Amino acid sequence: MDSSRKNEGGRAFNRGIERDRCPHAPGSVPFKEWVEGWKHQKAEFEKRLEQERDALQMAKAS
């Protein structure tokens, strides 16, 4: 696996680039690596967002 393409996909997510804008040919190994990085970064973002929502709910309850 080429971690640079996975990192590239993660950075693309952070910049707001949609998954379907992957610059690699669909079905190719680079495409799969890029999308894996994009999905991973999205999952991390959603996890942090959920943690922040939970913290806000707790702050409101106290």
A tleap script that builds the chain and sets N, CA, C and O, in Angstrom:
source leaprc.protein.ff14SB
mol = sequence {
  NMET ASP SER SER ARG LYS ASN GLU GLY GLY
  ARG ALA PHE ASN ARG GLY ILE GLU ARG ASP
  ARG CYS PRO HIE ALA PRO GLY SER VAL PRO
  PHE LYS GLU TRP VAL GLU GLY TRP LYS HIE
  GLN LYS ALA GLU PHE GLU LYS ARG LEU GLU
  GLN GLU ARG ASP ALA LEU GLN MET ALA LYS
  ALA CSER
}
set mol.1.N position { 0.843 -1.191 0.000 }
set mol.1.CA position { 0.000 0.000 0.000 }
set mol.1.C position { 0.880 1.243 0.000 }
set mol.1.O position { 1.899 1.297 0.688 }
set mol.2.N position { 0.483 2.213 -0.760 }
set mol.2.CA position { 1.195 3.484 -0.845 }
set mol.2.C position { 0.536 4.458 0.130 }
set mol.2.O position { -0.544 4.983 -0.142 }
set mol.3.N position { 1.188 4.694 1.262 }
set mol.3.CA position { 0.585 5.566 2.271 }
set mol.3.C position { 0.470 7.008 1.792 }
set mol.3.O position { -0.338 7.769 2.323 }
set mol.4.N position { 1.263 7.395 0.799 }
set mol.4.CA position { 1.159 8.776 0.321 }
set mol.4.C position { -0.189 9.026 -0.346 }
set mol.4.O position { -0.744 10.117 -0.220 }
set mol.5.N position { -0.727 8.030 -1.055 }
set mol.5.CA position { -2.047 8.204 -1.668 }
set mol.5.C position { -3.138 8.201 -0.610 }
set mol.5.O position { -4.124 8.931 -0.723 }
set mol.6.N position { -2.961 7.377 0.422 }
set mol.6.CA position { -3.930 7.372 1.524 }
set mol.6.C position { -3.913 8.733 2.224 }
set mol.6.O position { -4.966 9.283 2.545 }
set mol.7.N position { -2.726 9.266 2.454 }
set mol.7.CA position { -2.604 10.592 3.069 }
set mol.7.C position { -3.206 11.666 2.173 }
set mol.7.O position { -3.846 12.602 2.650 }
set mol.8.N position { -2.996 11.520 0.888 }
set mol.8.CA position { -3.541 12.477 -0.084 }
set mol.8.C position { -5.075 12.487 0.005 }
set mol.8.O position { -5.693 13.551 -0.029 }
set mol.9.N position { -5.676 11.314 0.116 }
set mol.9.CA position { -7.129 11.225 0.250 }
set mol.9.C position { -7.622 11.868 1.534 }
set mol.9.O position { -8.641 12.558 1.537 }
set mol.10.N position { -6.900 11.642 2.628 }
set mol.10.CA position { -7.263 12.257 3.902 }
set mol.10.C position { -7.177 13.770 3.853 }
set mol.10.O position { -8.053 14.468 4.363 }
set mol.11.N position { -6.127 14.271 3.242 }
set mol.11.CA position { -5.983 15.726 3.102 }
set mol.11.C position { -7.085 16.302 2.217 }
set mol.11.O position { -7.574 17.407 2.455 }
set mol.12.N position { -7.465 15.546 1.203 }
set mol.12.CA position { -8.541 16.005 0.321 }
set mol.12.C position { -9.840 16.151 1.120 }
set mol.12.O position { -10.564 17.132 0.953 }
set mol.13.N position { -10.133 15.180 1.982 }
set mol.13.CA position { -11.335 15.297 2.812 }
set mol.13.C position { -11.254 16.567 3.659 }
set mol.13.O position { -12.224 17.319 3.748 }
set mol.14.N position { -10.110 16.801 4.271 }
set mol.14.CA position { -9.942 17.982 5.123 }
set mol.14.C position { -10.133 19.286 4.355 }
set mol.14.O position { -10.541 20.292 4.935 }
set mol.15.N position { -9.846 19.275 3.074 }
set mol.15.CA position { -10.015 20.472 2.245 }
set mol.15.C position { -11.426 20.587 1.681 }
set mol.15.O position { -11.741 21.541 0.970 }
set mol.16.N position { -12.275 19.610 2.003 }
set mol.16.CA position { -13.658 19.670 1.545 }
set mol.16.C position { -13.886 19.087 0.159 }
set mol.16.O position { -14.918 19.336 -0.463 }
set mol.17.N position { -12.936 18.323 -0.317 }
set mol.17.CA position { -13.079 17.704 -1.632 }
set mol.17.C position { -13.933 16.454 -1.499 }
set mol.17.O position { -13.687 15.611 -0.636 }
set mol.18.N position { -14.925 16.341 -2.348 }
set mol.18.CA position { -15.827 15.190 -2.314 }
set mol.18.C position { -15.102 13.928 -2.787 }
set mol.18.O position { -14.159 13.996 -3.575 }
set mol.19.N position { -15.556 12.793 -2.298 }
set mol.19.CA position { -14.935 11.515 -2.626 }
set mol.19.C position { -14.935 11.244 -4.134 }
set mol.19.O position { -13.991 10.656 -4.661 }
set mol.20.N position { -15.972 11.663 -4.810 }
set mol.20.CA position { -16.049 11.388 -6.242 }
set mol.20.C position { -15.092 12.242 -7.077 }
set mol.20.O position { -15.049 12.117 -8.301 }
set mol.21.N position { -14.334 13.100 -6.417 }
set mol.21.CA position { -13.341 13.925 -7.119 }
set mol.21.C position { -11.940 13.305 -7.068 }
set mol.21.O position { -10.951 13.968 -7.381 }
set mol.22.N position { -11.864 12.038 -6.676 }
set mol.22.CA position { -10.576 11.341 -6.624 }
set mol.22.C position { -9.898 11.455 -7.987 }
set mol.22.O position { -10.528 11.208 -9.015 }
set mol.23.N position { -8.615 11.829 -8.001 }
set mol.23.CA position { -7.931 12.033 -9.281 }
set mol.23.C position { -7.446 10.744 -9.950 }
set mol.23.O position { -6.867 10.797 -11.034 }
set mol.24.N position { -7.670 9.599 -9.327 }
set mol.24.CA position { -7.181 8.330 -9.869 }
set mol.24.C position { -8.300 7.572 -10.578 }
set mol.24.O position { -9.479 7.791 -10.301 }
set mol.25.N position { -7.930 6.691 -11.482 }
set mol.25.CA position { -8.903 5.925 -12.271 }
set mol.25.C position { -9.713 4.997 -11.360 }
set mol.25.O position { -9.138 4.221 -10.598 }
set mol.26.N position { -11.044 5.076 -11.437 }
set mol.26.CA position { -11.893 4.209 -10.605 }
set mol.26.C position { -11.504 2.737 -10.739 }
set mol.26.O position { -11.285 2.234 -11.841 }
set mol.27.N position { -11.423 2.066 -9.607 }
set mol.27.CA position { -11.075 0.653 -9.580 }
set mol.27.C position { -9.590 0.364 -9.505 }
set mol.27.O position { -9.191 -0.765 -9.221 }
set mol.28.N position { -8.764 1.373 -9.758 }
set mol.28.CA position { -7.313 1.164 -9.709 }
set mol.28.C position { -6.837 1.112 -8.258 }
set mol.28.O position { -7.538 1.558 -7.349 }
set mol.29.N position { -5.651 0.568 -8.052 }
set mol.29.CA position { -5.079 0.516 -6.705 }
set mol.29.C position { -4.911 1.929 -6.133 }
set mol.29.O position { -5.277 2.158 -4.980 }
set mol.30.N position { -4.373 2.880 -6.897 }
set mol.30.CA position { -4.263 4.241 -6.352 }
set mol.30.C position { -5.638 4.815 -5.949 }
set mol.30.O position { -5.755 5.501 -4.934 }
set mol.31.N position { -6.656 4.532 -6.742 }
set mol.31.CA position { -8.013 4.994 -6.414 }
set mol.31.C position { -8.442 4.417 -5.066 }
set mol.31.O position { -8.928 5.143 -4.199 }
set mol.32.N position { -8.262 3.116 -4.899 }
set mol.32.CA position { -8.680 2.456 -3.655 }
set mol.32.C position { -7.921 3.007 -2.461 }
set mol.32.O position { -8.509 3.209 -1.399 }
set mol.33.N position { -6.636 3.251 -2.614 }
set mol.33.CA position { -5.830 3.804 -1.521 }
set mol.33.C position { -6.275 5.220 -1.184 }
set mol.33.O position { -6.409 5.565 -0.010 }
set mol.34.N position { -6.503 6.037 -2.195 }
set mol.34.CA position { -6.936 7.418 -1.989 }
set mol.34.C position { -8.280 7.438 -1.268 }
set mol.34.O position { -8.461 8.181 -0.304 }
set mol.35.N position { -9.219 6.620 -1.739 }
set mol.35.CA position { -10.557 6.567 -1.133 }
set mol.35.C position { -10.479 6.038 0.295 }
set mol.35.O position { -11.215 6.503 1.165 }
set mol.36.N position { -9.606 5.083 0.547 }
set mol.36.CA position { -9.444 4.569 1.909 }
set mol.36.C position { -9.002 5.693 2.847 }
set mol.36.O position { -9.517 5.813 3.958 }
set mol.37.N position { -8.061 6.506 2.405 }
set mol.37.CA position { -7.615 7.645 3.215 }
set mol.37.C position { -8.719 8.665 3.421 }
set mol.37.O position { -8.873 9.210 4.514 }
set mol.38.N position { -9.488 8.922 2.373 }
set mol.38.CA position { -10.605 9.868 2.453 }
set mol.38.C position { -11.642 9.373 3.462 }
set mol.38.O position { -12.108 10.136 4.308 }
set mol.39.N position { -12.002 8.079 3.365 }
set mol.39.CA position { -12.998 7.500 4.275 }
set mol.39.C position { -12.496 7.497 5.719 }
set mol.39.O position { -13.251 7.783 6.649 }
set mol.40.N position { -11.224 7.173 5.893 }
set mol.40.CA position { -10.658 7.155 7.244 }
set mol.40.C position { -10.732 8.543 7.879 }
set mol.40.O position { -11.123 8.688 9.037 }
set mol.41.N position { -10.356 9.551 7.112 }
set mol.41.CA position { -10.381 10.912 7.647 }
set mol.41.C position { -11.806 11.348 7.949 }
set mol.41.O position { -12.044 12.036 8.941 }
set mol.42.N position { -12.752 10.958 7.113 }
set mol.42.CA position { -14.157 11.284 7.355 }
set mol.42.C position { -14.629 10.635 8.650 }
set mol.42.O position { -15.321 11.271 9.444 }
set mol.43.N position { -14.259 9.373 8.869 }
set mol.43.CA position { -14.652 8.671 10.091 }
set mol.43.C position { -14.058 9.359 11.322 }
set mol.43.O position { -14.735 9.510 12.339 }
set mol.44.N position { -12.801 9.774 11.228 }
set mol.44.CA position { -12.170 10.484 12.347 }
set mol.44.C position { -12.879 11.807 12.624 }
set mol.44.O position { -13.101 12.168 13.780 }
set mol.45.N position { -13.232 12.523 11.569 }
set mol.45.CA position { -13.945 13.786 11.712 }
set mol.45.C position { -15.296 13.567 12.400 }
set mol.45.O position { -15.657 14.302 13.319 }
set mol.46.N position { -16.031 12.562 11.951 }
set mol.46.CA position { -17.342 12.282 12.533 }
set mol.46.C position { -17.224 11.865 13.992 }
set mol.46.O position { -18.076 12.212 14.810 }
set mol.47.N position { -16.174 11.121 14.321 }
set mol.47.CA position { -15.934 10.715 15.708 }
set mol.47.C position { -15.681 11.946 16.588 }
set mol.47.O position { -16.244 12.059 17.677 }
set mol.48.N position { -14.839 12.860 16.115 }
set mol.48.CA position { -14.567 14.085 16.890 }
set mol.48.C position { -15.820 14.935 17.017 }
set mol.48.O position { -16.071 15.516 18.072 }
set mol.49.N position { -16.600 15.011 15.961 }
set mol.49.CA position { -17.836 15.781 15.996 }
set mol.49.C position { -18.796 15.215 17.042 }
set mol.49.O position { -19.411 15.969 17.796 }
set mol.50.N position { -18.922 13.903 17.086 }
set mol.50.CA position { -19.786 13.258 18.073 }
set mol.50.C position { -19.292 13.525 19.494 }
set mol.50.O position { -20.095 13.754 20.398 }
set mol.51.N position { -17.985 13.496 19.691 }
set mol.51.CA position { -17.422 13.785 21.008 }
set mol.51.C position { -17.739 15.219 21.424 }
set mol.51.O position { -18.052 15.479 22.586 }
set mol.52.N position { -17.657 16.139 20.480 }
set mol.52.CA position { -17.973 17.535 20.791 }
set mol.52.C position { -19.454 17.703 21.103 }
set mol.52.O position { -19.811 18.465 22.001 }
set mol.53.N position { -20.312 17.010 20.383 }
set mol.53.CA position { -21.751 17.064 20.671 }
set mol.53.C position { -22.039 16.530 22.063 }
set mol.53.O position { -22.836 17.110 22.801 }
set mol.54.N position { -21.395 15.428 22.423 }
set mol.54.CA position { -21.586 14.853 23.758 }
set mol.54.C position { -21.127 15.834 24.834 }
set mol.54.O position { -21.793 15.996 25.856 }
set mol.55.N position { -19.991 16.487 24.602 }
set mol.55.CA position { -19.476 17.450 25.582 }
set mol.55.C position { -20.440 18.626 25.734 }
set mol.55.O position { -20.659 19.111 26.844 }
set mol.56.N position { -21.014 19.082 24.623 }
set mol.56.CA position { -21.985 20.188 24.701 }
set mol.56.C position { -23.234 19.780 25.470 }
set mol.56.O position { -23.768 20.553 26.265 }
set mol.57.N position { -23.684 18.576 25.230 }
set mol.57.CA position { -24.869 18.078 25.939 }
set mol.57.C position { -24.592 18.005 27.447 }
set mol.57.O position { -25.441 18.375 28.258 }
set mol.58.N position { -23.420 17.534 27.806 }
set mol.58.CA position { -23.076 17.451 29.224 }
set mol.58.C position { -22.969 18.838 29.832 }
set mol.58.O position { -23.389 19.042 30.971 }
set mol.59.N position { -22.419 19.788 29.102 }
set mol.59.CA position { -22.285 21.154 29.608 }
set mol.59.C position { -23.658 21.794 29.807 }
set mol.59.O position { -23.869 22.537 30.766 }
set mol.60.N position { -24.583 21.507 28.906 }
set mol.60.CA position { -25.932 22.065 29.025 }
set mol.60.C position { -26.670 21.445 30.203 }
set mol.60.O position { -27.479 22.108 30.851 }
set mol.61.N position { -26.392 20.171 30.480 }
set mol.61.CA position { -27.088 19.465 31.558 }
set mol.61.C position { -26.600 19.910 32.941 }
set mol.61.O position { -27.309 19.727 33.930 }
set mol.62.N position { -25.425 20.478 33.020 }
set mol.62.CA position { -24.905 20.863 34.342 }
set mol.62.C position { -25.183 22.306 34.696 }
set mol.62.O position { -24.803 22.762 35.774 }
savepdb mol mol.pdb
quit
